[in-house]
């Protein structure tokens, strides 16, 4: 099988050799039917879009054709491959830190993000005066993302967190404790009745002039700060909520790859 244009022209977003080996070890046959390009060329192009925030059609010419890249991006997302890859990266990173691969506690929070498109799915977060979407995110004690749910910004945190928590309980059976702010207090009895999970709601210091880290909860705020370095995620440039979720997960996967450079 002949491959051409195997790599881009040396962008800083390109995968390193060790990251490429890790990628290939987890592809499980995905992208195996590519004839003109290697799988890492497609992944490099997706990473370039997420990191720089450029439009798909504005991909540099030394990457594969943008329509092909976008097609494979949607295909990988619909298959849930990026979600699985992110989980592998998180578990490997936790193991390298001497932690058990699966967490026993996680932190949940939401982030309201402005929408950049007029025809995208969106709502208004009256408290933060933001017209766009909400990302409901669950992270482990290190701040590594475990699960993501996206809603319009007008959805209350306690409602948007329900699919998030369902995903956590389904995929991470060892989780026994959730930490959150007081916006999730309405879920306390519900969660305990469902699965005997302890939900610890702590009052935030929002509105105070100083930043005071809240024990056990500050890591999720750092996670949002990490992802601000990916320009495609600083605003919502996707029309559909499910694509917004996928794009955030892709950004998280690329962020985790930095530990395997």
Residue frames as qw, qx, qy, qz and C-alpha x, y, z in Angstrom:
[[0.000, 0.889, 0.458, 0.000, 0.00, 0.00, 0.00],
 [0.461, 0.277, 0.009, 0.843, 1.53, 3.28, -1.07],
 [0.225, -0.844, -0.391, 0.290, 1.22, 6.36, 1.11],
 [0.401, 0.452, 0.069, 0.794, 2.00, 9.91, 0.03],
 [0.175, -0.637, 0.078, -0.747, 2.08, 13.13, 2.01],
 [0.646, -0.275, -0.681, 0.207, 2.68, 11.09, 5.16],
 [0.408, -0.526, -0.390, 0.636, 3.48, 14.09, 7.31],
 [0.143, 0.968, 0.200, 0.057, 2.82, 17.81, 7.28],
 [0.515, 0.651, -0.205, 0.519, 5.58, 20.39, 7.01],
 [0.526, 0.013, -0.533, 0.663, 6.71, 20.19, 10.61],
 [0.318, -0.680, -0.096, -0.654, 4.04, 22.10, 12.51],
 [0.054, -0.356, 0.706, -0.610, 4.34, 22.31, 16.29],
 [0.734, -0.078, 0.262, -0.622, 0.97, 20.55, 16.55],
 [0.730, 0.281, -0.586, -0.210, 2.24, 17.42, 14.78],
 [0.916, -0.386, 0.055, -0.094, 2.47, 14.19, 16.72],
 [0.128, -0.706, 0.696, 0.035, 5.92, 13.13, 17.91],
 [0.490, 0.246, -0.817, -0.177, 7.22, 9.65, 17.01],
 [0.041, -0.033, -0.903, 0.426, 6.29, 8.28, 20.45],
 [0.457, 0.293, 0.356, -0.760, 2.81, 9.81, 20.23],
 [0.592, 0.341, -0.473, -0.557, 2.40, 8.32, 16.76],
 [0.316, 0.123, -0.939, 0.058, 3.25, 4.85, 18.08],
 [0.178, 0.187, 0.735, -0.627, 0.72, 5.28, 20.89],
 [0.536, 0.345, -0.019, -0.770, -1.89, 6.42, 18.38],
 [0.549, 0.274, -0.691, -0.383, -1.36, 3.44, 16.09],
 [0.139, 0.046, -0.947, 0.286, -1.51, 1.05, 19.03],
 [0.236, 0.336, 0.660, -0.629, -5.03, 2.30, 19.82],
 [0.364, 0.240, -0.355, -0.827, -6.52, 2.70, 16.35],
 [0.516, 0.114, 0.810, -0.256, -7.87, -0.88, 16.34],
 [0.407, 0.334, 0.763, 0.376, -8.32, -0.91, 12.59],
 [0.179, 0.892, 0.313, -0.272, -9.84, 2.57, 12.39],
 [0.200, 0.868, -0.289, -0.350, -8.49, 4.51, 9.37],
 [0.613, -0.252, 0.698, 0.271, -7.00, 1.25, 8.08],
 [0.632, 0.536, 0.534, 0.171, -8.57, 1.74, 4.64],
 [0.080, 0.913, -0.146, -0.372, -6.65, 4.94, 3.91],
 [0.865, 0.298, 0.238, 0.326, -4.68, 4.55, 0.69],
 [0.431, 0.753, -0.022, 0.497, -3.16, 7.94, -0.01],
 [0.096, -0.727, 0.369, -0.572, -2.36, 9.15, 3.52],
 [0.424, -0.014, -0.815, 0.394, -1.17, 7.61, 6.75],
 [0.402, -0.705, -0.584, -0.023, -3.52, 7.80, 9.77],
 [0.457, -0.505, -0.230, 0.695, -1.22, 10.22, 11.60],
 [0.158, 0.129, 0.307, 0.930, -1.54, 12.72, 8.75],
 [0.320, -0.606, -0.555, -0.471, -5.32, 12.86, 9.34],
 [0.570, -0.650, -0.416, 0.280, -4.87, 13.17, 13.11],
 [0.433, -0.190, -0.007, 0.881, -2.23, 15.89, 12.67],
 [0.026, -0.367, -0.400, -0.839, -4.68, 17.88, 10.54],
 [0.471, -0.683, -0.519, -0.207, -7.46, 17.55, 13.14],
 [0.593, -0.501, -0.276, 0.567, -5.07, 18.63, 15.88],
 [0.294, 0.080, 0.166, 0.938, -4.05, 21.66, 13.80],
 [0.229, -0.570, -0.460, -0.642, -7.68, 22.77, 13.51],
 [0.592, -0.677, -0.434, 0.049, -8.38, 22.38, 17.24],
 [0.600, -0.370, -0.138, 0.696, -5.18, 24.09, 18.33],
 [0.237, -0.004, 0.206, 0.949, -5.17, 27.02, 15.91],
 [0.275, 0.553, 0.506, -0.602, -8.93, 27.49, 15.55],
 [0.123, 0.283, -0.514, -0.801, -8.80, 27.71, 11.76],
 [0.773, 0.265, 0.105, -0.567, -11.75, 26.76, 9.57],
 [0.820, 0.006, 0.561, 0.111, -11.69, 23.31, 8.06],
 [0.677, 0.680, 0.221, 0.176, -11.46, 24.75, 4.56],
 [0.090, 0.945, -0.291, 0.118, -8.47, 26.86, 5.62],
 [0.862, -0.349, 0.303, 0.211, -6.22, 23.89, 6.39],
 [0.034, -0.712, 0.545, 0.441, -2.75, 24.38, 4.86],
 [0.772, 0.441, -0.292, -0.354, -2.26, 22.57, 1.57],
 [0.296, 0.439, -0.842, 0.099, 0.42, 20.24, 2.92],
 [0.465, -0.017, 0.755, -0.462, -2.27, 18.50, 4.98],
 [0.196, 0.287, 0.897, 0.272, -4.69, 16.05, 3.33],
 [0.156, -0.409, -0.444, -0.782, -7.70, 17.55, 1.59],
 [0.214, -0.152, 0.486, -0.834, -9.86, 19.26, 4.21],
 [0.755, -0.061, -0.166, -0.632, -13.04, 17.47, 3.13],
 [0.764, 0.063, -0.639, 0.065, -11.35, 14.14, 3.74],
 [0.222, 0.168, -0.652, 0.705, -10.05, 15.30, 7.12],
 [0.456, -0.130, 0.233, -0.849, -13.50, 16.52, 8.17],
 [0.815, -0.018, -0.417, -0.401, -15.10, 13.27, 7.00],
 [0.667, 0.041, -0.684, 0.293, -12.74, 11.21, 9.13],
 [0.035, -0.203, 0.495, -0.844, -13.15, 13.60, 12.07],
 [0.658, -0.122, 0.041, -0.742, -16.92, 13.05, 12.06],
 [0.832, 0.050, -0.528, -0.163, -16.51, 9.31, 11.51],
 [0.450, 0.149, -0.704, 0.529, -14.09, 8.93, 14.44],
 [0.244, -0.170, 0.394, -0.870, -16.38, 11.00, 16.66],
 [0.761, -0.075, -0.165, -0.623, -19.52, 9.06, 15.76],
 [0.789, 0.059, -0.608, 0.060, -17.73, 5.81, 16.53],
 [0.643, -0.757, 0.027, -0.113, -16.71, 7.16, 19.92],
 [0.842, 0.206, -0.230, 0.442, -13.04, 6.57, 19.14],
 [0.177, 0.605, -0.295, 0.718, -11.79, 9.84, 20.65],
 [0.654, -0.581, 0.131, -0.467, -13.70, 9.09, 23.87],
 [0.982, -0.148, -0.055, 0.102, -12.03, 5.68, 24.11],
 [0.654, 0.416, -0.222, 0.592, -8.62, 7.11, 23.27],
 [0.157, -0.701, 0.236, -0.655, -9.02, 9.84, 25.90],
 [0.834, -0.484, 0.087, -0.249, -9.85, 7.23, 28.52],
 [0.926, 0.094, -0.131, 0.343, -6.74, 5.21, 27.61],
 [0.375, 0.575, -0.234, 0.689, -4.57, 8.32, 27.90],
 [0.437, -0.674, 0.189, -0.564, -6.06, 9.27, 31.28],
 [0.941, -0.328, 0.029, -0.074, -5.65, 5.78, 32.69],
 [0.820, 0.254, -0.166, 0.485, -2.06, 5.51, 31.44],
 [0.127, 0.660, -0.238, 0.702, -1.22, 8.91, 32.89],
 [0.661, -0.603, 0.146, -0.421, -2.75, 8.03, 36.26],
 [0.980, -0.115, -0.062, 0.153, -0.80, 4.76, 36.30],
 [0.613, 0.445, -0.217, 0.616, 2.44, 6.66, 35.60],
 [0.170, -0.656, 0.256, -0.689, 1.68, 8.85, 38.64],
 [0.157, 0.099, -0.897, 0.402, 1.31, 5.76, 40.81],
 [0.513, 0.061, 0.332, -0.789, -2.49, 6.08, 40.98],
 [0.499, 0.244, 0.830, -0.053, -5.10, 3.43, 40.33],
 [0.159, 0.138, 0.616, 0.759, -6.11, 3.69, 36.63],
 [0.223, -0.633, -0.585, -0.455, -9.79, 4.26, 37.42],
 [0.031, -0.364, 0.347, -0.864, -10.63, 7.15, 39.78],
 [0.252, -0.421, -0.839, 0.234, -12.72, 6.78, 42.91],
 [0.004, 0.752, 0.391, -0.530, -13.76, 10.43, 43.01],
 [0.382, 0.373, 0.410, 0.739, -14.38, 13.10, 40.42],
 [0.025, -0.486, -0.233, 0.842, -15.21, 16.80, 40.25],
 [0.295, 0.580, 0.661, 0.373, -18.01, 18.22, 38.10],
 [0.029, -0.598, -0.125, 0.792, -18.62, 21.76, 36.91],
 [0.523, 0.681, 0.484, 0.168, -19.95, 23.66, 33.91],
 [0.286, -0.345, 0.217, 0.867, -18.53, 26.31, 31.61],
 [0.439, 0.781, 0.382, -0.226, -20.66, 28.74, 29.60],
 [0.439, -0.178, 0.485, 0.735, -19.17, 29.48, 26.18],
 [0.359, 0.614, 0.021, -0.702, -20.26, 32.10, 23.66],
 [0.706, 0.363, 0.579, 0.187, -21.44, 30.89, 20.26],
 [0.173, -0.433, 0.357, 0.809, -19.83, 32.38, 17.18],
 [0.004, 0.160, 0.779, 0.606, -22.42, 31.20, 14.64],
 [0.409, -0.020, 0.076, -0.909, -25.86, 32.71, 14.16],
 [0.782, -0.003, -0.348, -0.517, -27.51, 29.39, 13.25],
 [0.363, 0.187, -0.872, 0.271, -26.01, 27.20, 15.97],
 [0.611, -0.559, -0.552, -0.097, -27.88, 25.55, 18.84],
 [0.297, 0.187, -0.423, 0.835, -27.66, 27.94, 21.77],
 [0.379, -0.773, -0.502, -0.082, -29.39, 29.59, 24.71],
 [0.050, 0.745, -0.211, 0.631, -28.78, 32.42, 27.16],
 [0.601, -0.284, -0.578, 0.474, -27.10, 32.00, 30.53],
 [0.155, -0.891, -0.225, -0.362, -28.72, 34.86, 32.43],
 [0.662, -0.702, -0.013, 0.260, -26.29, 34.73, 35.35],
 [0.591, -0.322, 0.334, 0.660, -23.18, 35.09, 33.22],
 [0.360, 0.784, 0.023, -0.506, -24.86, 36.99, 30.38],
 [0.135, -0.375, 0.794, 0.460, -23.55, 34.57, 27.79],
 [0.786, 0.381, 0.071, -0.482, -25.45, 33.46, 24.70],
 [0.357, 0.507, -0.767, -0.163, -24.16, 30.08, 23.68],
 [0.839, -0.094, -0.522, -0.118, -23.67, 26.62, 25.13],
 [0.535, -0.670, 0.445, -0.259, -22.67, 24.98, 28.40],
 [0.628, 0.302, -0.712, 0.081, -20.00, 22.35, 28.74],
 [0.762, -0.530, 0.208, -0.307, -20.69, 20.08, 31.69],
 [0.559, 0.514, -0.627, 0.170, -17.40, 18.40, 32.55],
 [0.852, -0.509, 0.096, -0.070, -16.31, 15.70, 35.00],
 [0.432, 0.664, -0.561, 0.241, -12.61, 15.39, 35.86],
 [0.821, -0.254, -0.444, 0.252, -10.56, 13.24, 38.20],
 [0.519, -0.791, -0.105, 0.306, -8.52, 14.57, 41.13],
 [0.550, -0.202, 0.301, 0.752, -5.75, 15.59, 38.69],
 [0.260, 0.631, -0.009, -0.731, -8.06, 17.59, 36.45],
 [0.020, -0.150, 0.834, 0.531, -8.01, 15.04, 33.63],
 [0.591, 0.104, -0.062, -0.797, -11.34, 14.91, 31.77],
 [0.297, 0.011, 0.949, -0.108, -13.45, 11.77, 32.23],
 [0.218, 0.562, 0.788, 0.125, -16.82, 12.72, 30.73],
 [0.011, 0.167, -0.101, -0.981, -18.39, 15.67, 28.87],
 [0.208, 0.630, 0.747, 0.035, -21.96, 16.74, 28.15],
 [0.090, -0.022, 0.151, 0.984, -23.03, 19.82, 26.20],
 [0.094, 0.702, 0.697, -0.110, -26.31, 21.72, 26.42],
 [0.137, 0.746, 0.192, 0.623, -27.58, 25.14, 25.50],
 [0.260, 0.254, -0.465, 0.807, -26.48, 27.77, 28.01],
 [0.476, -0.389, 0.035, -0.788, -29.98, 28.26, 29.47],
 [0.829, -0.220, -0.506, -0.094, -30.03, 24.73, 30.94],
 [0.500, -0.768, 0.294, -0.272, -29.45, 24.69, 34.71],
 [0.120, 0.562, -0.812, 0.108, -26.32, 22.94, 35.94],
 [0.514, -0.129, 0.761, -0.376, -28.31, 20.35, 37.89],
 [0.817, 0.417, 0.241, -0.318, -30.19, 19.29, 34.73],
 [0.562, 0.706, -0.422, -0.084, -27.20, 19.31, 32.41],
 [0.119, -0.556, 0.800, -0.191, -25.24, 17.20, 34.88],
 [0.833, -0.028, 0.416, -0.364, -27.66, 14.26, 34.82],
 [0.894, 0.433, -0.113, -0.005, -26.38, 12.71, 31.52],
 [0.244, 0.719, -0.578, 0.299, -22.86, 13.55, 32.70],
 [0.456, -0.420, 0.674, -0.402, -23.28, 11.62, 35.95],
 [0.929, 0.165, 0.217, -0.252, -25.00, 8.74, 34.15],
 [0.706, 0.608, -0.347, 0.108, -21.95, 8.49, 31.89],
 [0.026, -0.632, 0.673, -0.383, -19.61, 8.53, 34.87],
 [0.677, -0.228, 0.573, -0.401, -21.52, 5.82, 36.73],
 [0.923, 0.335, 0.067, -0.178, -21.70, 3.67, 33.58],
 [0.700, 0.602, -0.316, 0.217, -18.04, 3.93, 32.55],
 [0.225, 0.476, -0.634, 0.566, -16.23, 4.36, 35.86],
 [0.714, -0.425, -0.516, -0.206, -17.68, 1.86, 38.31],
 [0.618, -0.173, -0.499, 0.583, -15.20, 2.70, 41.10],
 [0.000, 0.409, -0.064, 0.910, -16.39, 6.30, 41.54],
 [0.381, -0.512, -0.736, 0.223, -17.93, 6.75, 45.00],
 [0.211, -0.686, -0.286, 0.634, -17.64, 10.51, 45.48],
 [0.349, 0.650, 0.352, 0.576, -18.56, 13.57, 43.41],
 [0.285, -0.495, -0.232, 0.787, -17.48, 17.11, 44.25],
 [0.190, 0.610, 0.493, 0.590, -19.35, 20.14, 42.92],
 [0.002, -0.136, 0.225, -0.965, -20.46, 23.66, 43.77],
 [0.282, 0.262, 0.661, -0.644, -23.80, 24.55, 45.35],
 [0.487, 0.298, -0.296, -0.766, -25.46, 24.74, 41.93],
 [0.522, 0.084, -0.813, -0.242, -25.69, 20.96, 42.01],
 [0.213, -0.140, 0.735, -0.628, -27.22, 20.69, 45.50],
 [0.730, 0.115, 0.049, -0.672, -30.58, 19.73, 43.99],
 [0.743, 0.279, -0.578, -0.189, -29.05, 16.46, 42.84],
 [0.122, -0.464, 0.778, -0.405, -27.89, 15.31, 46.27],
 [0.660, -0.021, 0.599, -0.452, -30.83, 13.09, 47.20],
 [0.819, 0.459, -0.089, -0.333, -31.38, 11.90, 43.63],
 [0.470, 0.574, -0.668, 0.060, -27.83, 10.65, 43.18],
 [0.220, -0.341, 0.819, -0.406, -27.73, 8.95, 46.56],
 [0.759, 0.135, 0.416, -0.482, -31.02, 7.18, 45.91],
 [0.776, 0.518, -0.263, -0.244, -29.84, 5.95, 42.52],
 [0.822, 0.317, -0.416, 0.226, -26.41, 4.56, 43.31],
 [0.719, -0.643, -0.116, 0.237, -25.38, 5.50, 46.84],
 [0.583, 0.366, -0.036, 0.724, -22.88, 7.99, 45.44],
 [0.345, -0.698, -0.316, 0.543, -21.85, 10.76, 47.82],
 [0.337, 0.705, 0.226, 0.582, -22.20, 14.26, 46.36],
 [0.463, -0.511, -0.257, 0.677, -20.18, 16.91, 48.20],
 [0.230, 0.811, 0.301, 0.447, -21.40, 20.42, 47.31],
 [0.502, -0.378, -0.191, 0.754, -19.10, 23.25, 48.36],
 [0.141, 0.940, 0.242, -0.192, -19.91, 26.94, 48.20],
 [0.659, 0.384, 0.111, 0.637, -17.74, 28.75, 45.65],
 [0.313, -0.582, -0.149, 0.736, -16.05, 32.10, 46.14],
 [0.318, 0.486, 0.496, 0.645, -17.43, 33.59, 42.92],
 [0.099, -0.896, -0.280, -0.331, -17.76, 37.36, 43.20],
 [0.585, -0.742, 0.040, 0.326, -14.90, 37.83, 45.65],
 [0.261, 0.912, -0.292, -0.122, -11.89, 39.93, 44.57],
 [0.151, -0.604, 0.781, 0.042, -9.32, 37.23, 45.40],
 [0.784, 0.160, -0.544, -0.252, -8.84, 33.77, 43.98],
 [0.445, -0.437, 0.689, -0.368, -9.08, 31.26, 46.82],
 [0.444, 0.156, -0.839, -0.273, -8.70, 27.64, 45.67],
 [0.765, -0.267, 0.194, -0.553, -11.45, 25.43, 47.05],
 [0.300, -0.368, 0.879, -0.044, -10.16, 22.13, 48.37],
 [0.474, 0.161, 0.866, 0.007, -11.00, 19.30, 46.00],
 [0.475, 0.725, 0.480, -0.135, -12.79, 21.49, 43.45],
 [0.028, 0.828, -0.238, -0.507, -10.21, 23.85, 42.03],
 [0.436, -0.200, 0.753, 0.451, -8.80, 21.24, 39.62],
 [0.444, 0.589, 0.659, 0.151, -11.78, 21.53, 37.28],
 [0.122, 0.958, 0.046, -0.257, -11.21, 25.29, 36.95],
 [0.280, -0.605, 0.597, 0.446, -7.62, 24.55, 35.97],
 [0.521, 0.216, 0.780, 0.272, -8.93, 22.12, 33.37],
 [0.348, 0.858, 0.376, -0.035, -10.99, 24.87, 31.75],
 [0.087, -0.892, 0.293, 0.333, -7.87, 27.07, 31.76],
 [0.490, -0.248, 0.737, 0.395, -5.88, 24.31, 30.06],
 [0.483, 0.466, 0.705, 0.228, -8.42, 24.01, 27.29],
 [0.160, 0.926, 0.122, -0.318, -8.42, 27.77, 26.66],
 [0.264, -0.574, 0.568, 0.528, -5.08, 27.19, 24.91],
 [0.335, 0.220, 0.824, 0.401, -6.99, 25.48, 22.10],
 [0.125, 0.188, -0.080, -0.971, -8.44, 28.30, 20.04],
 [0.356, -0.211, -0.721, -0.556, -11.21, 26.22, 18.52],
 [0.438, -0.464, -0.754, 0.156, -12.58, 25.81, 22.05],
 [0.151, -0.126, -0.309, 0.931, -12.41, 29.42, 23.25],
 [0.514, 0.201, 0.082, -0.830, -15.81, 29.93, 21.60],
 [0.631, 0.207, 0.743, -0.087, -18.34, 27.52, 20.19],
 [0.202, 0.455, -0.484, -0.719, -17.81, 27.37, 16.43],
 [0.018, 0.094, 0.971, 0.218, -19.99, 24.28, 15.92],
 [0.451, -0.202, -0.297, -0.817, -23.63, 24.29, 14.86],
 [0.794, -0.297, -0.457, -0.269, -24.67, 21.12, 16.68],
 [0.554, -0.696, 0.347, -0.297, -24.31, 20.39, 20.39],
 [0.969, -0.115, 0.196, 0.094, -23.03, 16.88, 19.74],
 [0.698, 0.535, -0.094, 0.467, -20.23, 18.24, 17.53],
 [0.128, -0.827, 0.291, -0.465, -19.36, 20.77, 20.25],
 [0.818, -0.474, 0.298, -0.130, -19.00, 17.87, 22.67],
 [0.934, 0.202, 0.095, 0.280, -16.85, 15.91, 20.25],
 [0.416, 0.752, -0.176, 0.480, -14.59, 18.90, 19.60],
 [0.392, -0.769, 0.362, -0.353, -13.99, 19.40, 23.32],
 [0.930, -0.238, 0.281, 0.016, -13.17, 15.71, 23.78],
 [0.793, 0.480, -0.017, 0.376, -10.72, 15.88, 20.86],
 [0.088, 0.829, -0.291, 0.470, -9.02, 18.87, 22.50],
 [0.681, -0.594, 0.357, -0.235, -8.77, 16.96, 25.79],
 [0.971, 0.062, 0.159, 0.170, -7.22, 13.96, 24.03],
 [0.589, 0.637, -0.136, 0.478, -4.60, 16.12, 22.35],
 [0.254, -0.812, 0.329, -0.410, -3.88, 17.80, 25.67],
 [0.861, -0.396, 0.311, -0.077, -3.28, 14.42, 27.33],
 [0.889, 0.374, -0.024, 0.262, -0.90, 13.42, 24.55],
 [0.135, 0.866, -0.347, 0.335, 1.57, 16.01, 25.85],
 [0.630, -0.583, 0.480, -0.184, 2.43, 13.60, 28.66],
 [0.890, 0.034, 0.433, 0.141, 3.55, 11.00, 26.13],
 [0.413, 0.877, -0.212, -0.123, 5.77, 13.20, 23.92]]
